Amino acid sequence: MDNKKLLGKRIKEIRKQKNLTQEQLAELIQIETGSLSAIESGRHFPSLPTLEKISATLDVELKQLFEFNHLVTAEKMKDSIRQNIDSLSNEKLAFIYQFVESFK
């Protein structure tokens, strides 16, 4: 899933936790409801000023809008690791090996 979609899902998730509708949040951050819908669905990436308004209105730090690892399933994470492992240099592969071994 691309970052625009993940960001949109994260904004939607936090908005719902705060019991706000799209219409309410859009009004509070002074954008059209359709624009917020496009952001939440991952069709559009918001500008920095819009992101700042969203984070302030939802009462979260800006960086929290980008904390969406929990939105990616474990299986997708494993698939991504498998796909990328072959392209790593020996040095990076050794680093990852040591990192993984440290959790045993």
TORPA-4810 file (N, C-alpha, C, O; in nm, 3 decimals):
<nodes>
NODE_1_0.086_-0.118_0.000_0.000_0.000_0.000_0.090_0.124_0.000_0.190_0.129_0.073_M
NODE_2_0.056_0.221_-0.080_0.142_0.340_-0.089_0.118_0.436_0.028_0.019_0.425_0.100_D
NODE_3_0.210_0.528_0.044_0.206_0.619_0.159_0.083_0.709_0.161_0.032_0.741_0.269_N
NODE_4_0.035_0.750_0.044_-0.085_0.835_0.042_-0.204_0.759_0.102_-0.280_0.815_0.182_K
NODE_5_-0.218_0.633_0.065_-0.329_0.553_0.117_-0.312_0.527_0.266_-0.409_0.534_0.342_K
NODE_6_-0.190_0.498_0.309_-0.165_0.474_0.451_-0.191_0.599_0.534_-0.250_0.591_0.642_L
NODE_7_-0.146_0.714_0.484_-0.170_0.840_0.555_-0.320_0.866_0.565_-0.370_0.905_0.670_L
NODE_8_-0.390_0.846_0.456_-0.534_0.867_0.456_-0.605_0.778_0.555_-0.694_0.823_0.628_G
NODE_9_-0.566_0.650_0.559_-0.627_0.557_0.654_-0.597_0.600_0.798_-0.683_0.588_0.886_K
NODE_10_-0.477_0.649_0.820_-0.439_0.691_0.956_-0.519_0.813_0.999_-0.567_0.819_1.112_R
NODE_11_-0.535_0.909_0.910_-0.616_1.029_0.942_-0.759_0.987_0.972_-0.818_1.033_1.070_I
NODE_12_-0.813_0.900_0.890_-0.951_0.852_0.911_-0.963_0.780_1.045_-1.059_0.801_1.118_K
NODE_13_-0.865_0.697_1.075_-0.867_0.622_1.201_-0.869_0.718_1.321_-0.949_0.700_1.412_E
NODE_14_-0.782_0.818_1.320_-0.776_0.912_1.432_-0.903_0.997_1.437_-0.956_1.023_1.545_I
NODE_15_-0.951_1.039_1.320_-1.075_1.119_1.316_-1.189_1.042_1.380_-1.266_1.098_1.458_R
NODE_16_-1.201_0.914_1.349_-1.309_0.833_1.406_-1.290_0.812_1.556_-1.388_0.808_1.631_K
NODE_17_-1.164_0.799_1.601_-1.137_0.786_1.744_-1.183_0.911_1.819_-1.224_0.904_1.935_Q
NODE_18_-1.177_1.026_1.751_-1.217_1.153_1.811_-1.367_1.180_1.791_-1.417_1.287_1.826_K
NODE_19_-1.437_1.082_1.733_-1.582_1.093_1.709_-1.619_1.213_1.623_-1.716_1.283_1.652_N
NODE_20_-1.541_1.235_1.519_-1.570_1.342_1.424_-1.610_1.283_1.290_-1.556_1.181_1.247_L
NODE_21_-1.705_1.347_1.225_-1.739_1.308_1.088_-1.643_1.378_0.992_-1.572_1.471_1.031_T
NODE_22_-1.642_1.334_0.869_-1.562_1.403_0.768_-1.606_1.548_0.756_-1.523_1.639_0.745_Q
NODE_23_-1.734_1.569_0.758_-1.787_1.705_0.745_-1.739_1.794_0.858_-1.699_1.909_0.835_E
NODE_24_-1.741_1.742_0.980_-1.698_1.821_1.095_-1.550_1.854_1.088_-1.511_1.969_1.108_Q
NODE_25_-1.466_1.754_1.057_-1.323_1.779_1.049_-1.292_1.876_0.935_-1.212_1.968_0.951_L
NODE_26_-1.356_1.855_0.821_-1.333_1.944_0.707_-1.366_2.088_0.743_-1.292_2.180_0.708_A
NODE_27_-1.476_2.107_0.812_-1.514_2.243_0.853_-1.412_2.303_0.950_-1.375_2.420_0.939_E
NODE_28_-1.367_2.222_1.044_-1.271_2.270_1.144_-1.137_2.308_1.083_-1.071_2.401_1.131_L
NODE_29_-1.096_2.237_0.976_-0.967_2.269_0.914_-0.983_2.355_0.789_-0.887_2.387_0.719_I
NODE_30_-1.108_2.393_0.764_-1.142_2.487_0.656_-1.104_2.436_0.517_-1.041_2.507_0.438_Q
NODE_31_-1.144_2.311_0.489_-1.133_2.258_0.353_-1.266_2.195_0.316_-1.351_2.172_0.403_I
NODE_32_-1.286_2.168_0.189_-1.408_2.103_0.142_-1.412_1.958_0.189_-1.309_1.892_0.200_E
NODE_33_-1.533_1.910_0.217_-1.549_1.770_0.258_-1.494_1.675_0.151_-1.433_1.573_0.184_T
NODE_34_-1.514_1.709_0.025_-1.462_1.626_-0.084_-1.311_1.619_-0.083_-1.253_1.516_-0.118_G
NODE_35_-1.247_1.727_-0.044_-1.101_1.728_-0.035_-1.053_1.636_0.077_-0.956_1.561_0.060_S
NODE_36_-1.121_1.641_0.191_-1.085_1.552_0.301_-1.111_1.407_0.261_-1.032_1.318_0.295_L
NODE_37_-1.218_1.383_0.192_-1.249_1.247_0.145_-1.137_1.196_0.053_-1.096_1.080_0.062_S
NODE_38_-1.089_1.283_-0.035_-0.981_1.245_-0.127_-0.852_1.216_-0.050_-0.776_1.127_-0.089_A
NODE_39_-0.827_1.290_0.057_-0.709_1.266_0.140_-0.723_1.131_0.211_-0.631_1.050_0.209_I
NODE_40_-0.839_1.109_0.273_-0.859_0.986_0.349_-0.860_0.861_0.260_-0.826_0.753_0.306_E
NODE_41_-0.899_0.876_0.136_-0.901_0.760_0.047_-0.767_0.740_-0.024_-0.749_0.642_-0.097_S
NODE_42_-0.674_0.833_-0.004_-0.542_0.819_-0.064_-0.533_0.868_-0.206_-0.434_0.841_-0.275_G
NODE_43_-0.634_0.940_-0.252_-0.630_0.994_-0.389_-0.547_1.122_-0.396_-0.489_1.153_-0.500_R
NODE_44_-0.542_1.197_-0.285_-0.467_1.322_-0.279_-0.379_1.322_-0.155_-0.414_1.265_-0.052_H
NODE_45_-0.263_1.387_-0.168_-0.174_1.405_-0.053_-0.192_1.548_-0.005_-0.180_1.642_-0.084_F
NODE_46_-0.219_1.567_0.123_-0.243_1.703_0.173_-0.115_1.786_0.178_-0.005_1.732_0.190_P
NODE_47_-0.131_1.916_0.168_-0.017_2.008_0.183_0.026_2.009_0.330_-0.047_1.965_0.418_S
NODE_48_0.145_2.060_0.354_0.195_2.069_0.492_0.103_2.154_0.579_0.073_2.114_0.692_L
NODE_49_0.058_2.271_0.532_-0.034_2.349_0.617_-0.162_2.272_0.652_-0.213_2.283_0.763_P
NODE_50_-0.213_2.194_0.557_-0.333_2.114_0.584_-0.302_2.004_0.685_-0.381_1.979_0.776_T
NODE_51_-0.187_1.939_0.669_-0.146_1.836_0.766_-0.133_1.896_0.906_-0.173_1.835_1.005_L
NODE_52_-0.077_2.016_0.913_-0.062_2.083_1.043_-0.199_2.114_1.105_-0.217_2.099_1.225_E
NODE_53_-0.294_2.157_1.023_-0.429_2.184_1.073_-0.496_2.055_1.120_-0.562_2.052_1.224_K
NODE_54_-0.477_1.948_1.044_-0.536_1.819_1.080_-0.480_1.773_1.214_-0.555_1.733_1.303_I
NODE_55_-0.347_1.777_1.229_-0.287_1.729_1.353_-0.330_1.815_1.472_-0.357_1.763_1.580_S
NODE_56_-0.335_1.946_1.453_-0.377_2.035_1.563_-0.523_2.009_1.601_-0.556_2.003_1.719_A
NODE_57_-0.608_1.995_1.502_-0.751_1.975_1.527_-0.777_1.839_1.592_-0.863_1.827_1.679_T
NODE_58_-0.702_1.738_1.550_-0.719_1.604_1.607_-0.640_1.588_1.737_-0.645_1.483_1.802_L
NODE_59_-0.566_1.693_1.775_-0.488_1.696_1.898_-0.386_1.582_1.904_-0.373_1.511_2.004_D
NODE_60_-0.312_1.566_1.793_-0.203_1.469_1.785_-0.082_1.539_1.727_-0.095_1.638_1.655_V
NODE_61_0.037_1.488_1.759_0.157_1.543_1.698_0.158_1.508_1.550_0.105_1.404_1.510_E
NODE_62_0.217_1.593_1.471_0.224_1.572_1.326_0.282_1.435_1.293_0.232_1.367_1.204_L
NODE_63_0.385_1.395_1.364_0.448_1.266_1.335_0.354_1.148_1.357_0.372_1.043_1.295_K
NODE_64_0.255_1.163_1.444_0.160_1.055_1.470_0.074_1.024_1.347_0.023_0.912_1.333_Q
NODE_65_0.057_1.121_1.260_-0.020_1.096_1.138_0.054_0.998_1.046_-0.007_0.935_0.960_L
NODE_66_0.185_0.987_1.066_0.266_0.900_0.981_0.303_0.769_1.051_0.386_0.694_1.000_F
NODE_67_0.244_0.742_1.164_0.267_0.617_1.235_0.159_0.519_1.193_0.055_0.506_1.258_E
NODE_68_0.186_0.449_1.083_0.083_0.358_1.032_0.133_0.217_1.008_0.076_0.145_0.926_F
NODE_69_0.238_0.178_1.077_0.285_0.040_1.062_0.179_-0.061_1.102_0.173_-0.170_1.045_N
NODE_70_0.095_-0.026_1.199_-0.009_-0.119_1.242_-0.116_-0.140_1.134_-0.195_-0.234_1.142_H
NODE_71_-0.119_-0.052_1.034_-0.217_-0.067_0.926_-0.171_-0.168_0.820_-0.249_-0.208_0.734_L
NODE_72_-0.046_-0.208_0.828_0.010_-0.306_0.734_0.010_-0.441_0.804_0.060_-0.453_0.916_V
NODE_73_-0.046_-0.542_0.740_-0.053_-0.673_0.804_0.085_-0.735_0.815_0.177_-0.701_0.741_T
NODE_74_0.098_-0.826_0.909_0.225_-0.897_0.929_0.266_-0.970_0.803_0.384_-0.975_0.768_A
NODE_75_0.169_-1.028_0.735_0.200_-1.102_0.612_0.256_-1.010_0.504_0.349_-1.047_0.432_E
NODE_76_0.201_-0.890_0.492_0.253_-0.794_0.394_0.393_-0.749_0.430_0.478_-0.730_0.342_K
NODE_77_0.419_-0.732_0.560_0.554_-0.695_0.602_0.653_-0.805_0.567_0.762_-0.777_0.516_M
NODE_78_0.615_-0.929_0.594_0.703_-1.042_0.562_0.729_-1.050_0.412_0.842_-1.072_0.369_K
NODE_79_0.624_-1.032_0.332_0.640_-1.035_0.186_0.735_-0.926_0.139_0.820_-0.951_0.053_D
NODE_80_0.722_-0.807_0.195_0.809_-0.697_0.158_0.954_-0.727_0.193_1.045_-0.700_0.115_S
NODE_81_0.975_-0.783_0.311_1.111_-0.820_0.351_1.168_-0.924_0.256_1.282_-0.912_0.211_I
NODE_82_1.089_-1.026_0.226_1.135_-1.131_0.134_1.171_-1.075_-0.003_1.271_-1.115_-0.063_R
NODE_83_1.090_-0.983_-0.052_1.114_-0.926_-0.185_1.240_-0.841_-0.188_1.307_-0.834_-0.291_Q
NODE_84_1.273_-0.778_-0.079_1.386_-0.685_-0.076_1.517_-0.748_-0.030_1.623_-0.689_-0.052_N
NODE_85_1.512_-0.862_0.032_1.631_-0.922_0.092_1.738_-0.956_-0.012_1.857_-0.941_0.016_I
NODE_86_1.698_-1.000_-0.130_1.794_-1.040_-0.233_1.874_-0.923_-0.289_1.984_-0.942_-0.342_D
NODE_87_1.820_-0.803_-0.278_1.889_-0.688_-0.335_1.986_-0.621_-0.237_2.052_-0.524_-0.273_S
NODE_88_1.995_-0.673_-0.117_2.082_-0.612_-0.016_2.228_-0.650_-0.036_2.260_-0.760_-0.081_L
NODE_89_2.314_-0.557_-0.003_2.459_-0.585_-0.004_2.489_-0.681_0.110_2.409_-0.695_0.203_S
NODE_90_2.604_-0.745_0.105_2.643_-0.837_0.212_2.653_-0.764_0.346_2.620_-0.818_0.451_N
NODE_91_2.700_-0.641_0.340_2.712_-0.561_0.463_2.575_-0.536_0.526_2.558_-0.553_0.647_E
NODE_92_2.478_-0.497_0.445_2.344_-0.471_0.497_2.277_-0.600_0.542_2.206_-0.602_0.643_K
NODE_93_2.300_-0.708_0.469_2.245_-0.837_0.506_2.300_-0.881_0.642_2.225_-0.932_0.726_L
NODE_94_2.431_-0.862_0.664_2.492_-0.897_0.792_2.433_-0.813_0.905_2.410_-0.864_1.015_A
NODE_95_2.410_-0.686_0.879_2.350_-0.598_0.980_2.210_-0.648_1.017_2.177_-0.657_1.135_F
NODE_96_2.130_-0.680_0.918_1.994_-0.727_0.944_1.998_-0.860_1.019_1.918_-0.883_1.109_I
NODE_97_2.091_-0.947_0.980_2.105_-1.076_1.047_2.134_-1.054_1.195_2.071_-1.117_1.281_Y
NODE_98_2.227_-0.966_1.225_2.262_-0.938_1.366_2.143_-0.878_1.440_2.117_-0.910_1.556_Q
NODE_99_2.072_-0.792_1.373_1.955_-0.729_1.433_1.849_-0.834_1.470_1.797_-0.834_1.581_F
NODE_100_1.819_-0.922_1.375_1.719_-1.026_1.399_1.766_-1.122_1.508_1.688_-1.163_1.593_V
NODE_101_1.892_-1.157_1.504_1.947_-1.249_1.606_1.939_-1.190_1.746_1.928_-1.264_1.843_E
NODE_102_1.943_-1.059_1.758_1.939_-0.995_1.889_1.802_-1.013_1.957_1.790_-0.992_2.078_S
NODE_103_1.700_-1.050_1.882_1.566_-1.069_1.939_1.542_-1.211_1.986_1.437_-1.240_2.044_F
NODE_104_1.637_-1.301_1.963_1.617_-1.441_2.005_1.640_-1.456_2.152_1.628_-1.566_2.205_K
</nodes>
